[in-house]
Amino acid sequence: MSEQKHAGINLKNKDRDTHQQAESPLFGFWVFMMSDAVIFALLFATYGVMMHNTAGGPGTHQSFELKSAFIETVLLLVSSFTFGMASLSMKYRPERLRHLVGWLIVTLLLGMTFLGFELHDFHSMAGKGAVPHRSGFLSAFFALVSTHGLHVASGCVWTIIMLIQLGVFGLSDQVKTRIMRLGLFWHFLDIIWVGIFSVVYLQGLL
């Protein structure tokens, strides 16, 4: 029965000690992510209410660039794939640490590239006068998208820390469970971004 309760795809079936150590931390992390999901739900609701309150300022068509948002979406979706490959490497190839490290580095680079595109979008919007204090619509937009961006930045910092820990401690039980929590966090952010792309950009421009 203990094998049926394992905490995730990243652990081997016979890795009983890590399974037991992972259950409580991962459950607690799920609780944290549920609270984070509530925050994003409130930000989505606020944006839905305020999206037409432009106060005569720039609206969606004047503020957004669909091409850039699409590129950002592709970057995050590919980063989910690369993190998935890192998870599979940790499970099936734990003796080949360089594979895990390589996939984590690729994921990190994709996340940082996403942030670069997002900062460029914000700079471009500011040049058009689309700044947070201009209207309720823009305040709600920046609150939602910037909060997600801060989460991605936190995920990038977390990935760097995990790369350092892999170099110092190797693939210990504690490092495994930390990478598992990071994986949950990263995939959660990708799901949130799909919602942002659909609700904010596609709905606003199409």
C-alpha positions as CSV (number, residue, x, y, z in Angstrom):
1,M,0.0,0.0,0.0
2,S,2.8,2.4,0.7
3,E,3.9,2.3,-2.9
4,Q,0.4,3.3,-4.0
5,K,0.7,6.5,-1.8
6,H,3.9,7.7,-3.5
7,A,4.1,11.5,-3.8
8,G,4.7,11.8,-7.5
9,I,6.2,10.7,-10.8
10,N,9.7,11.7,-9.7
11,L,10.2,8.9,-7.2
12,K,11.1,5.3,-7.9
13,N,8.5,2.7,-6.8
14,K,11.0,1.1,-4.4
15,D,12.3,4.4,-3.0
16,R,10.2,3.9,0.2
17,D,12.2,6.3,2.4
18,T,11.8,9.2,0.0
19,H,8.1,8.4,-0.5
20,Q,7.5,8.7,3.2
21,Q,9.6,11.8,3.6
22,A,7.8,13.5,0.6
23,E,4.2,12.9,1.7
24,S,3.9,15.6,4.4
25,P,5.9,18.3,2.6
26,L,4.1,17.8,-0.7
27,F,0.7,17.9,1.0
28,G,1.6,21.1,2.7
29,F,2.8,22.5,-0.7
30,W,-0.5,21.6,-2.3
31,V,-2.2,23.6,0.4
32,F,0.1,26.5,-0.3
33,M,-0.7,26.3,-4.0
34,M,-4.4,26.2,-3.4
35,S,-4.1,29.5,-1.5
36,D,-2.1,30.9,-4.4
37,A,-4.8,29.7,-6.8
38,V,-7.3,31.7,-4.7
39,I,-5.2,34.8,-5.1
40,F,-5.0,34.4,-8.9
41,A,-8.8,33.7,-9.0
42,L,-9.4,37.0,-7.3
43,L,-7.0,38.8,-9.7
44,F,-8.8,37.2,-12.7
45,A,-12.2,38.3,-11.2
46,T,-10.9,41.8,-10.7
47,Y,-9.6,42.0,-14.3
48,G,-13.0,40.7,-15.6
49,V,-14.8,43.5,-13.8
50,M,-12.4,46.2,-14.8
51,M,-11.4,45.2,-18.3
52,H,-13.8,47.7,-19.9
53,N,-13.1,50.6,-17.5
54,T,-10.4,52.3,-19.6
55,A,-11.3,55.8,-18.5
56,G,-10.6,57.0,-22.0
57,G,-7.1,55.6,-22.0
58,P,-5.5,52.8,-24.0
59,G,-7.6,49.7,-24.3
60,T,-6.7,46.1,-25.2
61,H,-6.0,46.8,-28.9
62,Q,-3.8,49.8,-28.1
63,S,-1.9,48.0,-25.3
64,F,-1.4,44.4,-26.2
65,E,0.8,42.6,-28.8
66,L,-0.6,39.2,-29.5
67,K,2.6,38.0,-31.2
68,S,4.7,38.6,-28.1
69,A,2.1,37.0,-25.9
70,F,2.0,34.0,-28.1
71,I,5.8,33.6,-28.0
72,E,5.6,33.9,-24.2
73,T,3.0,31.1,-24.1
74,V,5.2,28.9,-26.3
75,L,8.2,29.5,-24.0
76,L,6.3,28.5,-20.9
77,L,4.7,25.5,-22.5
78,V,8.1,24.2,-23.7
79,S,9.5,24.9,-20.2
80,S,6.8,22.6,-18.8
81,F,8.0,19.9,-21.2
82,T,11.6,20.4,-20.3
83,F,10.8,20.3,-16.6
84,G,8.9,17.1,-17.2
85,M,12.0,15.6,-18.9
86,A,14.0,16.7,-15.8
87,S,11.4,14.8,-13.6
88,L,11.8,11.7,-15.8
89,S,15.6,11.9,-15.6
90,M,15.4,12.1,-11.8
91,K,13.2,9.1,-11.7
92,Y,14.8,6.8,-14.3
93,R,18.3,8.1,-14.7
94,P,19.3,9.3,-11.2
95,E,22.9,8.1,-11.7
96,R,23.2,10.5,-14.7
97,L,23.0,13.7,-12.8
98,R,24.1,15.8,-15.8
99,H,20.8,14.9,-17.6
100,L,18.7,16.3,-14.8
101,V,21.0,19.4,-14.5
102,G,20.8,20.0,-18.2
103,W,17.0,19.9,-18.4
104,L,16.8,22.2,-15.4
105,I,19.2,24.7,-17.0
106,V,17.1,24.6,-20.2
107,T,13.9,25.2,-18.1
108,L,15.7,28.1,-16.3
109,L,16.7,29.7,-19.6
110,L,13.2,29.4,-21.0
111,G,11.8,31.0,-17.9
112,M,14.3,33.9,-18.0
113,T,13.5,34.4,-21.7
114,F,9.8,34.6,-20.9
115,L,10.6,37.3,-18.3
116,G,12.6,39.2,-20.8
117,F,9.7,39.2,-23.3
118,E,7.3,40.3,-20.5
119,L,9.5,43.2,-19.4
120,H,9.8,44.3,-23.0
121,D,6.0,44.2,-23.3
122,F,5.7,46.4,-20.2
123,H,8.2,48.8,-21.5
124,S,6.3,49.0,-24.8
125,M,3.0,49.5,-23.1
126,A,4.5,52.3,-21.0
127,G,5.6,54.0,-24.2
128,K,2.0,54.1,-25.3
129,G,0.8,55.6,-22.0
130,A,-0.6,52.2,-20.8
131,V,0.7,52.4,-17.3
132,P,-1.0,51.0,-14.1
133,H,-2.3,54.3,-12.8
134,R,-4.0,55.3,-16.1
135,S,-7.2,53.3,-15.6
136,G,-8.9,50.6,-13.7
137,F,-8.4,48.3,-16.6
138,L,-4.6,48.8,-16.7
139,S,-4.3,48.5,-12.9
140,A,-6.1,45.2,-13.0
141,F,-4.0,44.0,-15.9
142,F,-0.7,44.8,-14.3
143,A,-1.8,43.4,-11.0
144,L,-2.6,40.0,-12.6
145,V,0.3,39.7,-15.1
146,S,2.9,41.2,-12.8
147,T,1.9,38.8,-10.0
148,H,2.4,35.9,-12.4
149,G,5.7,37.3,-13.5
150,L,7.0,37.6,-10.0
151,H,6.1,34.0,-9.4
152,V,8.0,33.0,-12.5
153,A,11.0,35.0,-11.3
154,S,10.7,33.2,-8.0
155,G,10.7,29.9,-9.8
156,C,13.8,30.9,-11.7
157,V,15.6,31.8,-8.4
158,W,14.4,28.5,-6.9
159,T,15.8,26.6,-9.9
160,I,19.2,28.2,-9.5
161,I,19.1,27.2,-5.8
162,M,18.3,23.6,-6.7
163,L,21.1,23.5,-9.3
164,I,23.5,24.7,-6.5
165,Q,22.1,22.1,-4.1
166,L,22.5,19.4,-6.7
167,G,26.2,20.4,-7.1
168,V,26.8,20.4,-3.3
169,F,24.6,17.5,-2.0
170,G,23.9,15.5,-5.1
171,L,20.5,13.9,-5.6
172,S,19.7,13.3,-1.9
173,D,16.2,12.5,-0.7
174,Q,15.7,16.1,0.5
175,V,16.9,17.5,-2.9
176,K,14.5,15.1,-4.7
177,T,11.5,16.3,-2.7
178,R,12.5,20.0,-3.2
179,I,12.7,19.5,-7.0
180,M,9.3,17.8,-6.9
181,R,7.8,20.8,-5.1
182,L,9.5,23.1,-7.7
183,G,7.9,21.0,-10.4
184,L,4.5,21.4,-9.0
185,F,5.0,25.2,-8.7
186,W,6.4,25.5,-12.2
187,H,3.5,23.6,-13.9
188,F,1.0,25.5,-11.8
189,L,2.4,28.8,-13.2
190,D,2.2,27.4,-16.7
191,I,-1.5,26.6,-16.2
192,I,-2.1,30.1,-14.8
193,W,-0.4,31.7,-17.9
194,V,-2.6,29.7,-20.3
195,G,-5.5,31.3,-18.4
196,I,-4.0,34.7,-18.8
197,F,-3.3,34.2,-22.5
198,S,-6.9,33.1,-23.1
199,V,-8.8,35.5,-20.9
200,V,-6.6,38.6,-21.2
201,Y,-4.9,38.5,-24.6
202,L,-7.2,36.4,-26.8
203,Q,-10.4,37.7,-25.4
204,G,-9.1,41.3,-25.5
205,L,-7.7,41.1,-29.1
206,L,-9.9,38.6,-30.9
